[in-house]
Amino acid sequence: MTSTASDTPALLNISELRIGFDQRGHTSEVLHGVDLHIAAGESIGLVGESGCGKSITWLGVLGLLGKHARITGSVKFQGAELLGLSDTQLSRIRGRKIAMIFQDPSSSLNPAQRIGAQIAESLILHRGLRGAEANAEVLALLDHVEIPDAKRRMGAYPHELSGGMNQRVMIAMALAGQPDLLIADEPTTALDATVQAQILLLLDNIRRDTGMALVTISHDLGVISEISDRVLVMYAGSIVESAPSQTLFSEAQHPYSIGLLAAMPALDTEVQRLTTIRGSIPQAGQLIQGCRFEPRCDFAQANCRANAPTLKTIAVGHTLACTRKLAA
């Protein structure tokens, strides 16, 4: 995996991104000032439990949260601001410049339409290809995502393919627009371990072949470790730690990051009871004065309840939001 310096010009730069939803006359905030950058060709992992704000971040970036969402901050892609663009303007970005693979291919694919036609629809929309030219590109895309007997599979319906094959079809559809940034939202959910490994290797190979940047969203640190140059740990709508992948797995500093790593099953020892993180994520909109992880943290101190910590640089490429650690 290649490392990316923090001063590399960003393909995407998100600054102070806040997302809330109108509920009964007030706005319930679910994302609390997220900052992150992604360089061209970089692979980052975004990890955290369900409900931490991982998917919401990217749905907000792409303008897919609906009219009740309130989004502030800045999202610059290739130097141009995305927040505030109309849906028509964003439609020229979605799929063509930034593509997203959603969690469940069985609900994302049209069960009544052959997969070849669904991929061809993306080619028509994003690249204007039709007829024989589109069919040739569909075949090339299916070959690229390593679907065997691609010519015959073009005529198959989603229910005729396995979950892993349908996920490959979703990847092919995402690549149809030749995006500069691909967001893979839980790309291995509901797949067995062997197929998971194949999908992760495929995504990493495609990134290297095409030069696109890749964001992998997961609650599974094992998934993240396989293909990410840099890992961002997210908790309750905020990034609490960011570091190069090897650094995070060997020198994690935030208690939440440490807890996630401890919860991973070890493959080189006998089966033991897994470590758990007590408690649960606070509800969206719940007001918490200090650190949002404090109620679940085994190392919490009195000052953790006073002020919400912000990300601070503790080493090259390594940032942390933890009152106790930064005060030590």
N, C-alpha and C positions, 0 to 999 in steps of 0.2 A: 504494500500500500504506500502511496506517495503522501508526503506531508505537505501541508499548505501553510505558508507563512501568513501571519495575521495582516501583513501589509500588502498582500497580493490584492490587486483590484478586484472588487466583488462583482460577480455576475448578478447576484441578488443581495440587496442590503435592506434589512428590516430594522427599523428604529422605533423604540417606544410604542410598539403595537399594542393597543388595548381594544378588546372586543367585549361588548355587553349586549344584553337583549332587553327590550322594553317589556316590562311585566307590571301590569296594574298601576300604571302611572309613574313607575320609576325604572331605572336601568340597572339590571343585575350584571355586574362585571364578571367575566369568566377568564379573561386574559389580562394580565396586569403588567404591561410595559415590557414586552419581549423584544430583545435585541439579538440579531444574529446576522451573519454574512456567509455567503457561499461563493467560492471562487469557481471559475470555469473548470470543468473536469473533476471537481472535488466530490468526494463521497462522504456525506455526513449521516450519522445516526441520531435519531430523536427518540429517546426512551423515557418511559414512565408508565405508571399504572393507567388503566382505563379511566377517563375523566380528568386527566391532567392538562388537557388542552392541546395535545399533539395534532390531532386532525383539525380541530377548530382553527388553529393557526393558519393552516394551508387553505382551508375552505374560505377563510376570511381574505387571504391574499388573492384568491381567484374570484372573489365576489360571488360566492355560492351559498351565502348564509341567509338570504331572504331579506325582506323589507324591515323586519323587526330588529335586525342587527345594527348596532352602533359601533363603528370602527374608527379609531383615531390613530395617529402616528404617521409613519412613513414606510412605504414599500417601494423601493427603487429597483427596477429590473433593467439591466444594461444602461443604467443612468437615468431612465425615465420613470417618473412617479406613476404607480398603478392606482393608489387610493384616490377616489374621486372620479375615475373613468366611468363612463356609461357602460351598460351591459353590452351594447353593440361594440364599443371599443375594446372591452375585455375579451369578447368572443374572438377577436383577432389574435389575442395572446394565448388563450386557453387552447390546448391541444397543439397549436402551431409552435409556440415558444416555450410554454410550460405545460407539461402533461401530467396527469395524475392517474395512478392505478388504484382503484378502490378495493376495500377489504374482501368483498364477496363476489367472485366472478359470476356465480349462478344468478345473482340478482342484478348484475350490471349488464349481462348479455341478454339480448332479445331471444326468448325461447322459440319464437315462430319464424326466425330468420336464419338462414345459413350463415356460418361464420365468415365465409368469403365475402358475402354481400355486406356484412357488418364492417369488416375491415375496409372494403372498397368505399363505403360511405364516408369513412374518415379521410380517405385519400381524395375523394371528391371535395369534401369540405375544406381541407387544409392545403391541398396541393393542386386541385383542379384536374386531377387525372381521371380519365373515363375509358370505358371500353377495354380493348385489348391491352392498352398501356396500364390501366388500373389492375387488370387481372394478373399481368406479369409482376407488378409490384406487390400484390397480395401474396403471390407465390414466393417471391423473394423474402418478404417479411416472415412468412411462416417457416421458411428455411432458416432464417436468421434466429428465430426463437426455438429452433431445433425440434419442430414438430415433424415426426416421421411421415413419409408418404404424403407430403404436403398437398400435392395436386388433388388427391382424393379427398383429403380432409377439408378442402375449401368448400365442398358441397355438404358437409356434415352440419347437423344442428347441435347446439350446446349440450343437450341431454345425451347425445351420442358420444361425448368425450368425457374423460375423467376430470376430476377437480384440478389436477396438475396441468392437464392439457388446456383446460379453459383459462387457467391463469396465464399460460403462455399466449393464448389468443388475446387476452387483455393487454399483455405486454406488447404484442404486435400492433394492436390498435393504438396504443400510446405512442409507439415509435413511428406510426404512419405519418405524423406531422413533422418528423425530424426535429424534435424539441431540443432546446439547449439545456433544459432542466426537467428531470423526471422525478416525480414524488410517488414513492411506493408506500401505500398505507396498509400496513400489516400484510405484506405480500405472500406470507406463507401460512396464514390462518387456515385451520382445518385441513392442512396437508400433512401427510405422514413425514417422518424424519428424513427419509431418503429423498422424497420429492422436494421437501424444504431445501435441502442442500443443493439440489439441482437448480431450483429457481434462483437461489442466492448467487450461485456461480454464474448462471446465465446473465443476471442483472449486472454483475461485476464485469463480465466479459464484454457485454454490450457497451457499458460505460467506457471501458478502455478502448474499444474499437471505434466508437463514435466521438469521444471527447466530450460528451454531455456530462453535466453535473447530476448527482443522484442524492436524493434524500430518502432514507429508509425510516419509516415510522414503525415502532414496535414497543411492546411491553416486555419483550424478551431480549435480555442483554446478550444471550448466546447468538441470536440472529444478528444483532447489531455488530458484534465483534468480528463477524466473518468478512464484512465488506466495507467497513467504515474507516475513513482516514481520521475522522474526528467525531466525538460523541458528545451530545448535549443531553443532559439529564433534566427532565421537566417535572415539576410538582405543583399542583393546584394553580395552574395558569402562569407559572413563572419558570424561567430557567434557573436552576440552582447550582449547576456545575457544568463546565465545558472544558474538554481537554482532548489532546490527541488520543486515539483509541488505546494504544499501548500504555500510555500514562494513566488513563482512567482505570484500566483493569489492574494495574499494579500499584497505583498510588491514589486511589479515590479518597477524597477528603470530606465531602458532605455526608452527614449521617444517613441521608436517604440513599445516596449512591452506594454507600457501604452496605446498607440494608438490602438493596436490590442484588448486589453481588453475592451477599451471604445467602440469599434465597435461591441461588442457582444450584442445581444438583451437581455434585462432583462425579465425574465419570471414572476416576481412578481409585475410588474407595468404595467400601461396602455401602449398601443403601442405608441411609439414616433419615431420621425425621428432619424435614427441611426447616430452616430458619424462617420465621415470618416477621413482618413488620406489624406491630400491634395497631389497632384502631383503623380508621378509614379516612379517605380524602374528604376535606370539608366540602359542604354543599356549595354549589355555585351561588355567588352573591353573599355568602356568609361573611360578615365583617370580622376580621382578625387583625388586631393591632400590631402584633409583632410577627415573628416568623410563622408562616403557615404550617410548617412541619413540627413546630414545638410540641403540640399535644401528643405527638406520636414518637418524639425523639427521646431516646434513652440517655442522652447527654445534655438535655436542656438545662439552662441556668436562668436565673432571674432576669438578666438583661436580654434574653431571647424573647421575652414577652413584651418588651418595651418598644422596640423598633424593628421594622421589617428590614432585613439585610439586603443589600444590593450587590450585584456582581462586582468583584474586585479581582484584579490580576495578581496571582500568587507565584506564577512562574511563566516562562515563555509559552504562550498558547494555552495556559491553564487559568481559568477564572472560577471563582467560588462565591457563593452567597451564603455565608454562615457566620453569625455573630460570634459564636464561641470560638470557632477556628481562627477567625481573623483577629480576634482579641488576644489569642494565645501568644 
